[in-house]
Amino acid sequence: MEQMTKKETIALRDKHIGKSCQLFFRQDPLKIMRAKAQYMYDEKGDAYLDCINNVAHVGHCHPAVVEAGCRQMSILNTNNRFLHDNIVLCAQRIINTMPDKLSVCYFVNSGSEANDLALRLAQIHTGNRQVITLEHAYHGHLTSLIDISHYKFNLPGGPPQKDYVHVASCPDTYRGKYRDSDYAKEELSKLYSDEILTICQNVSSEKGEKICAFIAESLLSCGGQIIPPDNYMKNVYDHVRQNGGVCIADEVQVGFGRLGKHWWGFQMHDVIPDIVTMGKPMGNGHPIAAVVTTEEIAESFRRTGVEYFNTYGGNPVSCAIANAVFDTIEKENLREHALVVGEYLFDSCQILAKKHACIGDVRGVGLFLGIEMVKDRDLRTPDKATASYVLKRMREEHILVSADGPECNVIKIKPPMVFTKENVDEVVSTLDRVLKELRDSQQKSSNVKSTEVPSKEPRTRKSLKEDRIKSI
Ligand SMILES: Cc1ncc(COP(=O)(O)O)c(C=O)c1O
């Protein structure tokens, strides 16, 4: 087949692909033709450093993953009503990374399907309907999930909030309802988790009902790379369970070792969910996802007598691929790598924050990092324009980053796990140059004399190593 020009591709897309499907860099979208490890290549063969794709977890087109998929596809692909080793081995591998009580798997094809099934399990097990979700959360595109995704239903054109859905404040200690500038660390988790308790009490007093489920990402990605305060999840899980509900950890973005120290984000909070959902990185780009739960919840589901069947979920090809992803994470020590490179990235960005007043906060764990762009560090005023400028300029420099958060001012970095320290240096030095150029141009137009070092400190989480400060 002859290759289409970029213009032709855009024209055909405009004609036949739904306009709600939006592209990255809408003004001048990228046409990516191939990818390898942490690089993507456009139709001219130009390389882009990929800091966006947490899905290509072990690196784009990893040979071991490609080989596993091709080999299995040439032998057999069918549904999981036939016995096959790949699905049971894959389940075993997932379970081996989980606390003991999470021992039963269901395979699906996407994060959305996983969360939909998780809700169904929760409803069946508890017999309740009321769901607690977090402000700015996204859990998937199915109708059931748009209804619990404040990030979507809260949009001007979104569906009205359902009466069984309760939204608690995002536990964002930087710009949320309760901030670290106003409250001590220990108070923050209580203040945020008390909101959940209040919701539970209101549901009981106003509706005479109990809670079905609390669902949250262990670290909130769409919310703006938010790390909930210590003990928040513990308190919340206690409140929810005491009020009849189960706790669902959505690990679709942050699972599979991205955080380095742990396989799963919930482990960071020292809690054990009742249901865990996973997807994106699981197939390194191939659609496979899963739900993991306890024997008790699985037994409630079985007792309904309604068979659970999913044509593609857990097919031998998808499971061969997921098993190869697990193999690669282990063989290449990618969790340890994420820890080391993630720490280097975090430190480097904090150093950058010391130079640029527009960086209000740097937060992250492993290879999951957010940089808050602000107009004023004291007021923490979100600066969407600077974030958009950064995205555009970084792309011109062949580095792909994205922005998120309710104000779209948080630069997100969540690259394939094979990202190196050299890649960090490239990203940080380019960002440094881009921010300096922006500051210079703003100063030129306002005629203010340039000050290299901002007067106010950004929010910092830990002390920086002096030798690293000198290196940027
Ligand atoms: C936290 C979270 N959960 C669930 C989903 C839905 O996953 P999928 O797009 O695979 O359906 C997403 C997708 O972005 C997500 O970020």
The ligand as a Tripos MOL2 file, in Angstrom:
@<TRIPOS>MOLECULE
LIG
   16    16     1     0     0
SMALL
NO_CHARGES

@<TRIPOS>ATOM
      1 C1         -6.7570    6.0030   35.6900 C.3       1 LIG1
      2 C2         -7.4140    5.4380   34.4760 C.ar      1 LIG1
      3 N1         -8.3250    4.4740   34.6090 N.ar      1 LIG1
      4 C3         -8.9380    3.9300   33.5570 C.ar      1 LIG1
      5 C4         -8.6650    4.3700   32.2680 C.ar      1 LIG1
      6 C5         -9.3740    3.7690   31.1000 C.3       1 LIG1
      7 O1         -8.5170    2.9340   30.4080 O.3       1 LIG1
      8 P1         -8.7580    2.6000   28.8570 P.3       1 LIG1
      9 O2         -8.5100    3.8560   28.0960 O.co2     1 LIG1
     10 O3         -7.7710    1.4960   28.6020 O.co2     1 LIG1
     11 O4        -10.1540    2.1270   28.7260 O.co2     1 LIG1
     12 C6         -7.7100    5.3640   32.0830 C.ar      1 LIG1
     13 C7         -7.3810    5.8510   30.7340 C.2       1 LIG1
     14 O5         -6.7440    6.8190   30.5030 O.2       1 LIG1
     15 C8         -7.0770    5.9250   33.2100 C.ar      1 LIG1
     16 O6         -6.1750    6.8880   33.0940 O.3       1 LIG1
@<TRIPOS>BOND
     1     1     2 1
     2     2     3 ar
     3     2    15 ar
     4     3     4 ar
     5     4     5 ar
     6     5     6 1
     7     5    12 ar
     8     6     7 1
     9     7     8 1
    10     8     9 2
    11     8    10 1
    12     8    11 1
    13    12    13 1
    14    12    15 ar
    15    13    14 2
    16    15    16 1
@<TRIPOS>SUBSTRUCTURE
     1 LIG1         1 GROUP 0 **** ****
